[in-house]
Amino acid sequence: MPKFNAKQPAPVDVLIIGDHPCAYLAGALLKEKSKLRVVQAVLGHREVEDRLVTINPALFELHPLLGEVKKKLATTAVHGLRFLCDDGETASEYRAKSTVALEARYSDVRDRMAAVTETHGAELLGGQPMQIHRVDEHGLHVTVGKHVMYPKVLVLTEPLGREQTALLGLPESWGPDVVHRFTSVRCKAGRHFLGNGKMLMPMSLDLGGNLCWGWLVPGDGEFELRVEQAVEKATPTSGVHLLEHWAAVLQKHHVLGPKFELQTSGLHTTDKPLAGALAQEGVANRTLLIGPAGGFYSACGEEIYPSCWSAIFAASVLKKALKETHLQDALNPYRHIWRTTLGDYLRGPQQNLRFLLPLVYRNPTMTARIAEAILLSKSVVR
């Protein structure tokens, strides 16, 4: 790690750490109509994840910059959900009049967002190691690669190492009660995927009778099989077994052809703190947490919309805070703004799904409400 040179630190208003789409959005928003010096650093060398992500269509209405992203983003429209029971016979569906979800490649979302940031003039540093040396009443002493910086405030979109985390006054890890494990595999659509017309995304709310969820996420010429389980109940092989079970259920319901064989060579596993932002603090020492670092995942695992929403809140608070004498105190409105708005979206359906499951398959109203709770985070109780 390069040694810190305290003699000639470069003055920076905001240093953004991370490669998530919300990091690029935060950079663009901070530069918009301002003279702030904004630097965004991607730590280390990493390949952009090429996975499918679900996007709430409301994302593109949050800010005009996101409208620019939508114009060039390749997406697959989802018009509802089709709930499938393990028995292969019981099912119900919710079909909306308009698009209720969009599926896109994460790499495409990230690249489109990065292009917007570059257009608006944020400085980008790629593939650099970072070290926070200290935090004082004037800012943070930081080295990013060979660059010595003295930013007034930090925006984090991804977790840091233990030493850096402690320096910023952040908890070391998420509690096991909020972490869920997602296991997925991408497949070519081909002749084995029998879906057509306006897509209703197949989904299970109770794989194997354990309230584990499963999705078939459609993409352009491909689809992704995805399962979710509480991390406390997960084992090294349970994700694979759930995927195999889910594929069998899809075959029983004639969504996948009888000759479909699950190939687990491209298996991807990730742990997400669902609604983690509600369990931990989003403001630290001269630092705001947005996106994955702040736990901005909906209770149903959707991340792009809440993460970008958190970036919008953070940029708004920072533009005002940087003008104040006591910057740390001026960061506090961030926690109040998003909790009174985005908090409800993150919570998602809070009802006992085991109790409601029979109604999902028998009552069209309950089918619609559960589907809208999952896709749009609307309340089941109205």
C-alpha positions as CSV (number, residue, x, y, z in Angstrom):
1,M,0.0,0.0,0.0
2,P,1.5,3.4,-0.9
3,K,2.6,5.6,2.0
4,F,0.5,8.6,2.8
5,N,2.0,12.0,2.0
6,A,0.3,14.5,4.2
7,K,2.2,17.5,2.7
8,Q,0.4,17.9,-0.6
9,P,-3.0,16.2,-0.4
10,A,-5.3,17.0,-3.3
11,P,-8.5,18.9,-2.2
12,V,-11.5,16.8,-3.1
13,D,-15.1,17.6,-2.0
14,V,-16.5,14.1,-2.3
15,L,-14.8,10.8,-2.8
16,I,-17.2,8.0,-4.0
17,I,-16.0,4.4,-3.6
18,G,-17.5,1.6,-5.7
19,D,-18.5,0.3,-9.1
20,H,-22.2,-0.1,-8.5
21,P,-24.6,1.8,-10.8
22,C,-25.7,4.0,-7.9
23,A,-22.1,5.1,-7.4
24,Y,-22.1,6.5,-10.9
25,L,-25.5,8.1,-10.4
26,A,-24.3,9.8,-7.2
27,G,-21.2,11.2,-9.1
28,A,-23.4,12.6,-11.9
29,L,-25.9,14.2,-9.5
30,L,-23.2,15.8,-7.4
31,K,-21.6,17.3,-10.5
32,E,-24.9,18.5,-11.9
33,K,-25.1,22.3,-11.7
34,S,-22.3,22.5,-9.2
35,K,-18.5,23.3,-9.0
36,L,-17.8,20.4,-6.6
37,R,-14.7,18.3,-7.2
38,V,-16.1,14.7,-7.2
39,V,-13.8,11.7,-7.6
40,Q,-15.1,8.1,-8.0
41,A,-12.7,5.3,-7.3
42,V,-13.2,1.6,-8.2
43,L,-11.2,-0.5,-5.8
44,G,-9.0,-3.2,-7.2
45,H,-9.4,-5.1,-10.5
46,R,-12.8,-6.8,-10.9
47,E,-14.9,-7.9,-13.8
48,V,-18.3,-6.4,-14.1
49,E,-20.9,-8.9,-13.0
50,D,-22.9,-10.2,-15.9
51,R,-26.2,-11.3,-14.2
52,L,-29.8,-10.4,-14.7
53,V,-31.4,-7.8,-12.4
54,T,-35.0,-6.9,-11.8
55,I,-35.7,-3.2,-12.1
56,N,-38.8,-1.4,-10.9
57,P,-40.0,0.8,-13.9
58,A,-40.4,3.7,-11.5
59,L,-36.6,3.9,-11.4
60,F,-36.6,6.0,-14.6
61,E,-39.0,8.5,-13.2
62,L,-36.8,9.3,-10.2
63,H,-34.6,11.8,-12.1
64,P,-34.1,13.0,-15.7
65,L,-30.6,11.5,-15.8
66,L,-32.2,8.1,-15.4
67,G,-34.4,8.8,-18.3
68,E,-31.2,9.0,-20.4
69,V,-30.2,5.6,-19.2
70,K,-33.5,4.0,-20.1
71,K,-33.2,5.1,-23.8
72,K,-30.2,2.9,-24.4
73,L,-30.8,0.1,-21.9
74,A,-31.8,-3.3,-23.3
75,T,-34.6,-4.8,-21.2
76,T,-37.2,-7.6,-21.1
77,A,-40.6,-6.5,-19.9
78,V,-42.5,-8.5,-17.2
79,H,-46.3,-8.0,-17.0
80,G,-47.0,-10.0,-13.9
81,L,-46.2,-13.1,-11.8
82,R,-47.3,-16.7,-12.0
83,F,-47.2,-18.4,-8.6
84,L,-46.5,-22.1,-8.9
85,C,-47.0,-24.7,-6.2
86,D,-44.7,-27.7,-5.7
87,D,-47.5,-30.2,-6.6
88,G,-47.3,-29.2,-10.3
89,E,-51.1,-28.6,-10.5
90,T,-51.9,-25.6,-8.3
91,A,-51.1,-22.2,-9.7
92,S,-52.4,-18.6,-9.8
93,E,-51.4,-15.6,-11.8
94,Y,-51.4,-11.8,-11.7
95,R,-51.5,-10.0,-15.0
96,A,-51.0,-6.2,-15.0
97,K,-52.2,-3.8,-17.6
98,S,-48.7,-2.4,-18.0
99,T,-45.1,-3.4,-17.4
100,V,-44.5,-4.0,-13.7
101,A,-40.8,-5.1,-13.9
102,L,-37.9,-4.9,-16.3
103,E,-35.1,-7.4,-16.6
104,A,-31.7,-6.3,-17.7
105,R,-28.1,-7.3,-17.5
106,Y,-26.3,-5.8,-14.6
107,S,-23.2,-5.1,-16.7
108,D,-25.4,-3.1,-19.2
109,V,-27.0,-1.1,-16.4
110,R,-23.6,-0.3,-14.9
111,D,-22.1,0.7,-18.2
112,R,-25.0,3.0,-19.2
113,M,-24.9,4.7,-15.8
114,A,-21.1,5.1,-16.0
115,A,-21.5,6.8,-19.4
116,V,-23.8,9.3,-17.9
117,T,-21.3,10.0,-15.1
118,E,-18.5,10.6,-17.6
119,T,-20.7,13.0,-19.5
120,H,-21.3,15.1,-16.4
121,G,-17.7,15.3,-15.5
122,A,-17.0,13.3,-12.4
123,E,-13.3,12.1,-12.2
124,L,-12.9,8.4,-12.4
125,L,-10.1,6.3,-11.0
126,G,-10.1,2.6,-11.9
127,G,-8.6,-0.5,-10.3
128,Q,-6.9,1.3,-7.4
129,P,-6.3,0.1,-3.8
130,M,-7.4,2.5,-1.1
131,Q,-6.3,3.3,2.4
132,I,-8.0,5.6,4.9
133,H,-5.3,6.9,7.2
134,R,-7.4,9.1,9.6
135,V,-10.5,11.2,9.9
136,D,-10.4,14.6,11.6
137,E,-12.6,17.7,11.9
138,H,-11.6,18.9,8.4
139,G,-11.9,15.7,6.3
140,L,-10.4,12.3,5.6
141,H,-6.8,11.6,4.8
142,V,-6.9,9.0,2.0
143,T,-4.6,7.4,-0.6
144,V,-6.1,5.8,-3.7
145,G,-3.4,4.1,-5.6
146,K,-0.7,6.7,-5.9
147,H,-3.2,9.6,-5.5
148,V,-3.1,11.4,-2.1
149,M,-6.5,12.9,-1.3
150,Y,-8.1,14.9,1.4
151,P,-11.9,14.6,0.7
152,K,-14.3,16.4,2.9
153,V,-16.8,13.5,2.8
154,L,-16.9,9.9,1.6
155,V,-19.7,8.0,-0.1
156,L,-19.5,4.3,0.2
157,T,-21.3,1.8,-2.2
158,E,-19.4,-1.3,-1.1
159,P,-18.1,-2.7,2.1
160,L,-14.5,-1.9,3.2
161,G,-12.0,-4.0,5.2
162,R,-12.2,-4.4,8.9
163,E,-9.6,-1.7,9.7
164,Q,-11.2,0.9,7.5
165,T,-14.6,0.0,8.8
166,A,-13.6,0.5,12.4
167,L,-12.0,3.9,11.5
168,L,-15.3,5.1,10.1
169,G,-17.2,3.8,13.0
170,L,-19.2,1.2,11.0
171,P,-20.3,-2.2,12.2
172,E,-18.2,-5.1,10.9
173,S,-20.9,-7.2,9.5
174,W,-24.7,-7.6,9.0
175,G,-26.8,-9.5,11.5
176,P,-27.8,-13.0,10.4
177,D,-31.4,-12.1,10.6
178,V,-31.3,-9.9,7.6
179,V,-28.9,-11.8,5.3
180,H,-30.4,-14.1,2.7
181,R,-28.5,-16.3,0.2
182,F,-29.3,-16.1,-3.5
183,T,-28.2,-19.0,-5.7
184,S,-28.7,-18.6,-9.5
185,V,-27.7,-20.0,-12.8
186,R,-28.1,-18.5,-16.3
187,C,-29.5,-20.7,-19.1
188,K,-30.0,-20.2,-22.8
189,A,-33.7,-19.8,-23.6
190,G,-33.6,-22.2,-26.6
191,R,-36.3,-24.8,-27.0
192,H,-36.5,-25.8,-23.3
193,F,-38.1,-22.5,-22.1
194,L,-41.7,-22.7,-23.1
195,G,-42.7,-19.1,-22.2
196,N,-44.1,-16.8,-24.9
197,G,-46.3,-13.7,-25.3
198,K,-46.4,-11.1,-22.6
199,M,-44.2,-12.5,-19.9
200,L,-45.5,-13.5,-16.5
201,M,-42.5,-14.3,-14.4
202,P,-42.9,-17.8,-12.8
203,M,-42.3,-17.8,-9.1
204,S,-42.6,-20.0,-6.0
205,L,-43.2,-18.7,-2.5
206,D,-42.7,-22.0,-0.7
207,L,-40.1,-24.3,-2.3
208,G,-40.0,-27.6,-0.5
209,G,-42.5,-26.4,2.1
210,N,-39.8,-24.1,3.7
211,L,-41.0,-20.7,2.5
212,C,-37.9,-20.5,0.2
213,W,-38.5,-18.4,-2.9
214,G,-37.7,-19.3,-6.5
215,W,-37.9,-17.3,-9.7
216,L,-37.5,-17.8,-13.4
217,V,-36.1,-14.5,-14.5
218,P,-36.5,-13.9,-18.3
219,G,-33.8,-12.1,-20.4
220,D,-33.0,-11.5,-24.0
221,G,-32.4,-15.0,-25.4
222,E,-31.7,-16.3,-21.9
223,F,-33.2,-16.8,-18.5
224,E,-32.0,-17.2,-15.0
225,L,-33.1,-19.7,-12.4
226,R,-32.8,-18.1,-8.9
227,V,-33.6,-19.3,-5.4
228,E,-33.5,-17.6,-2.1
229,Q,-33.2,-18.8,1.5
230,A,-32.3,-17.4,4.9
231,V,-28.5,-17.6,5.4
232,E,-29.0,-19.2,8.8
233,K,-30.5,-22.2,7.1
234,A,-28.2,-22.4,4.1
235,T,-25.5,-25.0,3.7
236,P,-22.8,-25.3,1.0
237,T,-25.1,-27.6,-1.1
238,S,-28.6,-26.4,-0.2
239,G,-28.6,-23.8,-2.9
240,V,-27.9,-26.4,-5.6
241,H,-30.6,-28.7,-4.2
242,L,-33.1,-25.8,-4.2
243,L,-32.3,-25.0,-7.8
244,E,-32.8,-28.6,-8.8
245,H,-36.1,-28.7,-7.0
246,W,-37.2,-25.5,-8.6
247,A,-36.3,-26.7,-12.1
248,A,-38.4,-29.9,-11.4
249,V,-41.4,-27.7,-10.3
250,L,-41.1,-25.7,-13.5
251,Q,-41.1,-28.8,-15.6
252,K,-44.2,-30.1,-13.7
253,H,-46.0,-26.8,-14.7
254,H,-44.7,-27.1,-18.3
255,V,-42.7,-23.9,-18.1
256,L,-39.5,-25.8,-18.9
257,G,-39.5,-28.7,-21.3
258,P,-39.2,-32.3,-20.0
259,K,-35.7,-32.7,-21.4
260,F,-34.3,-29.6,-19.7
261,E,-31.2,-30.4,-17.6
262,L,-29.9,-28.0,-15.0
263,Q,-26.2,-27.2,-15.6
264,T,-24.6,-26.0,-12.4
265,S,-21.2,-25.2,-13.8
266,G,-22.1,-21.5,-14.0
267,L,-23.6,-21.3,-10.5
268,H,-23.5,-17.9,-8.8
269,T,-24.1,-17.5,-5.0
270,T,-24.3,-14.1,-3.2
271,D,-25.5,-13.1,0.2
272,K,-27.7,-10.0,0.4
273,P,-28.8,-8.1,3.5
274,L,-32.4,-7.7,2.6
275,A,-33.8,-4.3,3.9
276,G,-30.4,-4.1,5.7
277,A,-30.6,-0.3,5.7
278,L,-33.3,-0.6,8.3
279,A,-31.1,-2.6,10.6
280,Q,-27.9,-0.4,10.5
281,E,-26.9,3.2,10.5
282,G,-26.4,4.9,7.1
283,V,-24.3,7.8,8.4
284,A,-20.7,7.4,9.8
285,N,-17.7,9.6,10.3
286,R,-17.9,12.0,7.3
287,T,-19.4,9.1,5.4
288,L,-22.7,8.3,3.8
289,L,-23.6,4.7,2.9
290,I,-25.7,4.1,-0.3
291,G,-26.6,1.1,-2.3
292,P,-25.1,-2.3,-1.3
293,A,-22.9,-0.7,1.4
294,G,-26.0,0.7,3.1
295,G,-28.1,-2.4,2.7
296,F,-30.5,-0.9,0.2
297,Y,-32.1,-4.1,-1.0
298,S,-35.8,-4.5,-0.9
299,A,-37.2,-7.3,1.2
300,C,-37.7,-9.2,-2.1
301,G,-34.1,-8.7,-3.3
302,E,-34.5,-5.9,-5.8
303,E,-31.5,-3.6,-5.6
304,I,-31.2,-1.1,-8.5
305,Y,-34.2,1.0,-7.7
306,P,-33.6,1.4,-3.9
307,S,-29.9,1.8,-4.4
308,C,-30.3,4.6,-7.0
309,W,-33.0,6.2,-4.8
310,S,-30.5,6.3,-1.9
311,A,-27.9,7.9,-4.2
312,I,-30.4,10.7,-5.0
313,F,-31.0,11.4,-1.3
314,A,-27.3,11.3,-0.6
315,A,-26.4,13.8,-3.4
316,S,-29.2,16.2,-2.2
317,V,-28.0,16.1,1.4
318,L,-24.3,16.4,0.5
319,K,-24.8,19.5,-1.7
320,K,-26.3,21.3,1.3
321,A,-24.0,19.8,3.9
322,L,-20.8,20.9,2.1
323,K,-21.9,24.5,2.6
324,E,-22.3,24.2,6.4
325,T,-19.7,24.9,9.0
326,H,-20.4,21.6,10.9
327,L,-20.5,19.1,8.1
328,Q,-21.0,16.0,10.2
329,D,-24.1,17.4,11.8
330,A,-25.4,18.4,8.4
331,L,-25.2,14.8,7.2
332,N,-27.8,13.6,9.6
333,P,-30.9,14.6,7.5
334,Y,-29.9,11.7,5.2
335,R,-31.1,9.1,7.6
336,H,-34.4,11.0,8.2
337,I,-35.2,11.6,4.5
338,W,-34.9,8.1,3.2
339,R,-36.4,6.4,6.3
340,T,-39.6,8.4,5.9
341,T,-39.9,7.6,2.2
342,L,-37.8,4.7,1.0
343,G,-38.2,2.8,4.3
344,D,-41.6,1.5,3.4
345,Y,-40.4,0.2,0.0
346,L,-37.5,-1.7,1.7
347,R,-39.8,-3.4,4.2
348,G,-41.9,-5.1,1.6
349,P,-44.6,-7.6,2.6
350,Q,-44.5,-8.1,6.4
351,Q,-47.4,-10.5,6.7
352,N,-47.1,-14.2,7.6
353,L,-46.9,-15.7,4.1
354,R,-47.4,-19.2,5.4
355,F,-50.8,-18.1,6.6
356,L,-51.6,-16.4,3.3
357,L,-50.3,-19.0,0.9
358,P,-53.6,-20.9,0.6
359,L,-55.3,-17.6,-0.3
360,V,-52.8,-16.8,-3.0
361,Y,-53.9,-19.8,-5.0
362,R,-57.7,-19.3,-4.3
363,N,-58.3,-15.6,-4.2
364,P,-57.4,-13.4,-7.2
365,T,-57.4,-10.3,-5.0
366,M,-54.8,-11.8,-2.7
367,T,-52.8,-13.0,-5.7
368,A,-52.7,-9.5,-7.0
369,R,-51.7,-8.0,-3.7
370,I,-48.9,-10.4,-3.0
371,A,-47.6,-9.9,-6.6
372,E,-47.7,-6.1,-6.2
373,A,-46.0,-6.3,-2.8
374,I,-43.2,-8.3,-4.4
375,L,-42.8,-6.3,-7.6
376,L,-43.7,-2.8,-6.4
377,S,-43.5,-3.1,-2.6
378,K,-47.1,-2.1,-2.1
379,S,-48.8,-3.1,1.2
380,V,-50.8,-6.3,1.2
381,V,-53.2,-4.8,3.6
382,R,-55.2,-2.0,2.0
